[in-house]
């Protein structure tokens, strides 16, 4: 398996996003802050990372929550996953929300989210009058029940 090379600009004092382990699918994004910020309960904020990337066509980056922050502090990404398109050249920022009942602090350099790079397939719609039948059919939310 080859490694995809992606051009990156780092305007923060933090290290580049990196995989924490050899089996990790996400790279940690860090807060590019001059001073700590405190999020009150249900408060949301846009946190800069100082990271700019140039993805090749056919790829996207997804900004996802970190499970440790979610369970320990109630901090998560509000638009999860956030999509970074291949043609976006702006700074990657993280929309964070405090879902806990207590104020939570985010410090400069804190790992605040994960960045996952994925291949994206393009589709072309084929307009038809009906779709192939399946066992599930049109069964929606909760259709499969408890198993």
C-alpha positions in Angstrom: 0.0 0.0 0.0 1.4 3.4 -1.0 1.4 6.5 1.1 -0.5 9.5 -0.2 1.6 12.7 -0.1 -0.3 15.8 0.8 1.0 19.4 0.7 0.6 21.1 4.1 1.3 24.6 5.5 1.6 24.8 9.3 1.2 28.4 10.6 0.9 27.2 14.2 3.7 26.4 16.8 2.3 22.9 17.0 3.7 19.8 15.4 2.1 18.6 12.1 -0.9 16.3 12.5 0.4 12.8 13.0 -0.9 9.3 13.6 -0.5 8.3 17.3 -0.1 4.6 16.5 0.7 2.5 13.5 -2.9 1.3 13.3 -4.5 4.7 13.7 -6.8 6.0 11.0 -6.9 9.6 12.2 -4.2 12.2 12.9 -4.5 14.6 15.8 -5.4 18.2 15.2 -4.2 20.7 17.8 -5.6 24.0 19.0 -3.7 27.0 17.6 -4.6 29.4 20.5 -2.6 32.2 22.1 -4.2 31.6 25.4 -6.6 29.1 27.0 -10.3 29.4 26.3 -13.2 28.2 28.5 -16.4 26.8 27.0 -19.5 27.0 29.2 -22.1 24.3 29.1 -23.6 24.1 25.5 -21.3 26.8 24.3 -19.8 26.3 20.9 -16.7 27.9 19.4 -14.6 27.7 16.2 -11.1 26.8 17.1 -8.2 27.4 14.7 -5.5 24.8 14.0 -3.1 26.9 11.9 -3.1 24.0 9.3 -3.8 24.4 5.6 -3.8 21.4 3.2 -3.8 20.8 -0.5 -5.6 17.5 -1.1 -5.4 15.8 -4.4 -8.6 15.5 -6.5 -10.7 12.5 -5.5 -9.9 12.8 -1.7 -11.4 14.6 1.3 -10.4 15.1 4.9 -12.9 14.5 7.7 -12.6 16.3 11.0 -13.9 14.0 13.7 -14.2 14.2 17.5 -11.7 12.6 19.8 -13.3 10.0 22.0 -11.2 10.9 25.1 -12.4 14.5 25.0 -15.9 13.4 24.5 -16.1 11.0 27.5 -13.8 12.9 29.9 -14.8 16.5 29.2 -18.0 16.4 27.1 -16.2 18.2 24.3 -17.0 17.2 20.8 -17.1 18.4 17.2 -20.6 19.8 16.4 -20.6 19.1 12.6 -19.2 15.6 12.7 -17.6 14.7 10.5 -16.7 18.1 9.1 -15.7 17.8 5.5 -12.6 19.4 4.0 -13.0 19.3 0.2 -10.1 18.8 -2.2 -10.4 22.3 -3.5 -10.5 24.1 -0.1 -7.4 26.0 0.7 -8.4 27.8 3.9 -7.4 27.1 7.4 -8.8 23.9 9.0 -10.9 25.0 12.0 -12.8 22.8 14.4 -16.4 23.6 15.6 -16.4 22.4 19.2 -19.2 22.3 21.7 -19.2 21.6 25.4 -22.0 19.0 26.1 -21.1 18.7 29.7 -22.8 20.5 32.6 -19.5 22.2 33.6 -17.2 24.8 32.0 -14.4 23.1 30.1 -11.0 24.6 29.2 -9.1 24.2 25.9 -5.4 25.1 26.1 -3.0 26.1 23.3 -1.7 22.9 21.7 -4.4 20.6 23.1 -5.4 17.8 20.8 -9.0 18.8 19.9 -10.0 16.6 16.9 -8.9 13.9 14.5 -8.3 14.4 10.7 -9.0 11.3 8.5 -8.2 11.4 4.8 -10.4 9.3 2.6 -10.8 8.6 -1.1 -14.1 9.9 -2.5 -16.0 8.3 -5.3 -17.9 10.6 -7.7 -21.4 9.5 -8.8 -23.5 10.2 -11.9 -27.2 9.9 -11.2 -29.1 7.4 -13.4 -32.8 8.5 -13.3 -35.2 5.5 -13.3 -38.8 4.9 -12.4 -38.2 2.2 -9.8 -35.4 0.5 -7.7 -34.5 -3.1 -7.2 -36.3 -4.9 -4.4 -34.5 -6.0 -1.2 -35.6 -7.9 2.0 -35.5 -4.6 3.9 -37.4 -2.6 1.3 -38.4 0.9 2.6 -38.0 0.0 6.3 -36.5 3.0 8.0 -35.3 4.0 11.5 -35.5 1.0 13.9 -36.8 -1.3 11.2 -34.4 -4.1 12.0 -35.4 -4.1 15.7 -33.6 -5.7 18.6 -31.5 -8.7 17.8 
